[in-house]
Amino acid sequence: MLGGPGPVTVGGTVLGGPQPRDSGSCDVGRTTARRWWVALCLEDRGQSPWVMQCWESPFGGAAYGGRCPAIGFSQRALPGPGALWLNNMALVGPVSRALSERLSRCRLLVVGAGGIGCELLKNLVLTGFRDIEVVDLDTIDVSNLNRQFLFQKKHVGKSKAQVAKESALKFCPEARITAHHDSIMNPGYNVEFFRQFTLVMNALDNRAARNHVNRMCLAADIPLIESGTAGYLGQVTVIKKGVTECYECQPKPTQKTFPGCTIRNTPSEPIHCIVWAKYLFNQLFGEEDADQEVSPDTADPEAAWELSDAAARAGASNEDGGIKRVSTKDWARSTGYDPVKIFNKLFRDDIKYLLTMDQLWRRRKAPVPLDWAEIEKFETSTSLQHAGASQVGLKDQQVLDVKSYAYLFARSVDHLKARLAEKGDGGELIWDKDDPPAMNFVTAAANLRMHIFSMSMKSKFDVKSMAGNIIPAIATTNAVIAGLIVLEGLKILSGNLKQCRTIFLNKQPNPRKKLLVPCILDPPNPSCYVCSIKPEVTIKLNTQKISIQVLQDRILKDKFGMVAPDVQIEDGKGTILISSEEGETEANNNKNLSEFGICNGSRLQVDDFLQDYTLTVTLLHSEDLGKDIEFEVVGDAPEKAPQKPNEEDGKAITNGSDDGAQPSTSKASEQDDVLIVDSDEEMPSSSGAETNMDSRGLKRKLQDEAEGVGVKRICTEQEEEEDDVIALD
C-alpha cells in the first residue's frame, strides 16, 4: 500500500517513501525534473519490496506509473506512520495539502442522486469535499437497488437525495451535506442560488434538466461538469462560460418518433406495436390525447379507397357488440371494461376494419385478426399460472405464446380497472415502466399486435427496455464516470482548467488498447443559440396554422428548453404574445400567429427570467413543410435520410422481417442518459483508424450499430497521439 502503515524492514533494509534515487541502481529509464521514485511497503509475506515511478499530477498530487524492484535505495524511513511526502511536499491522501484545504472550503452542487450520483457522492466525501448540496426529485425504486449502492430495500419509496445524504455521511461524518427532494427546474433554484457554489456536477438522466442546468451555470458563470452513461459507454466533459462549448452548442439528435398512420395502420417493427400499446394504456386508463389515437386511421394517405364501399365491407366487423367509432375510453366504460369485449374490438374488429383498406396490403403481408373464442381453443405451452415451468431462464426474459399473452391482457385489464375505480370519477392512471400491472398490459397488448402483424414476439424484459426507452445501466460504468468527474473537478479547483478534457469511455479498447480516450475541449460555438453573445435562431413554420399554445409548449419549452418564457413581437409596439404571469395571455393560446400580424420575417424577443436567458427568434412562413412536421429550426442538422430499399426488399410482403428491435444497448445515441456532442464538421470515414489531421475540433458520435463507423475526434492524452480515438459501435 502507498505510504504503508509505517516503516517496514525487509532483509535488514528499512524501506519507506519517498526515496531519492541512488545513481547507478535500479535503471528503469531516464528521469525528468518532474519524476520521482517512491518506495512501496508490501505487507504480503514472501514478496520483495518494490518502488513505483511517480509524476506530479495536474492537481498537485502523484500520478503513478510502472514499478521495479527496490534495489539500491537509501535507507530512510517514512516521517511517521501512514505519512507520505512527495518532493518535499506534504500529501493528504492523493492530493496536496493546499488542494485539500481548498476542497474543504469548496461549495459543491450535485444535481442527481441516481446511478452516477451515488458513486459521485461517495467519491466526493472520500476525496475531501466537505460542503455539498444534492438535488433530486426522484424516489427510490426496487429496480435501483442493483447499482445505486447507497440505497437499500428499506429505503424504497423514500427520497433519493435524503437517503444518499444519510448514506454518504457514514463514509465521512464530518461532511456537511444538504439534501433537496425537489426539481432543479423549480423557480427557487435561480441564478443567485447557483452563484453560491464553486462548482456544479451533473448526474442527470434527462435532456430538459441538463439544458436548464447548463443555462443556469452560464448565467451564474460557474464551471459545470457534465456526464452521462449508456450501458458500457460513458462520457465526461467540462463546461465553462466563454472558454468551452456549452451543452447546447451542438444539436442533439431528437428522440425518434413515428408517423401516426404507421402506429395505427401498418406497424412493421416491434417498437411500433409497443408505442401503440402505450397509447392504448392512456386511451383506456390515463389521460386521453388526440395525438395518441389507436383506432385505424382512415386519413392514411396510403389507403386510397372509397369510404362508402369500405363502410359496407366493414359492416361485419361492427356487428358484435354494436361497436361505434367513439372515444376508446367512453366505449370501454360502456362495456364495464369487459376484457373479452376490449380484446375483440382491438384485435379482431379493428383489424378487420384495417383489412378493408385494400391499398395498404398490396405490398405488405395483411394482418390476421384474433378472436377470443378461437384463442381459448389454442393449446398453450406456458400458462399464466405456471409461466416459466416449461422454459429456461428468468421469467421476464421468456417469450410466451399467444394464448398466454391473451390471458395476461385480460388479467391486467381487470387489475387496472379496479385501480381506476379506486380513484373515483374522473380518475386517471399514469403509465410507469416499474408498475407491474401497467407493464403487463403493455407487454401483452404489444405482443398480441406483433403476432397479428407477423412479427416475432418479445419478452417482457425486451418490451420494458424499449417502452421505457431504457439502456440497462452498468454499475461499473457509473463508477468509472463518477471517478472521472472528480478528477476533472480537482483540475478546476487547482486552477488548471486548460488541462481539463472531454473523456470518452469505450465499450472495447481502441487500437492503442485504451478504454478511456481524452479529447481537447472545444471553444464555444459562435452560432450557439444559448451561449453566443446575441443568441438568435430562425424557425420555419406555417404562421396560419401554428397557434400561440404550440409556440409556447412545443417550440419554446420542448425544443429550446425554456421554463417560463415571455414573448413579445418586435413590431415597434411591444405586443405581448406570451406572459409567464398566470392568466395574463391565456386568451391568446388558441389563436394563430397570423392573427397577430406575424408573417414571413417577423421577429420575436423571448425572455426566460429564471434562466436569465434572452433569445431572438426570426420566423419564416412556409406552407411546404413535410407531413407531421409542425416547424423546422433552420440550421439544425438534418435527420439521417432513410436508406433506399433493395429491389429484393421491395418485393417482400412480410411485415417485421427485420424486427428493428436492437439489443437495449445498441442505440446509445437516442438515449438521454448520454451526453452526445456532435460536430458541425462531420467527416465520413470508412475506416475506424482514419482521423482527419486538420480538424482539431471534431466531436465523435455514439452511433447505432447499423451505421458502422462514426466521426472520430483527435485524442489529446498526449498531443501527438492522434490515433487514440475509436469509433463506437
Beta strands, then each sheet from edge to edge (+ up, - down):
strand 1: 8-10
strand 2: 13-15
strand 3: 35-40
strand 4: 50-56
strand 5: 62-69
strand 6: 85-86
strand 7: 89-92
strand 8: 95-96
strand 9: 107-111
strand 10: 131-135
strand 11: 176-180
strand 12: 199-202
strand 13: 224-230
strand 14: 233-239
strand 15: 501-505
strand 16: 516-520
strand 17: 536-541
strand 18: 566-569
strand 19: 576-578
strand 20: 603-608
strand 21: 613-621
strand 22: 631-633
sheet 1: 1+ 2-
sheet 2: 3+ 4- 5+
sheet 3: 6+ 7- 8+
sheet 4: 11+ 10+ 9+ 12+ 13+ 14- 15+ 16-
sheet 5: 19+ 18- 20+ 21- 17- 22+
end
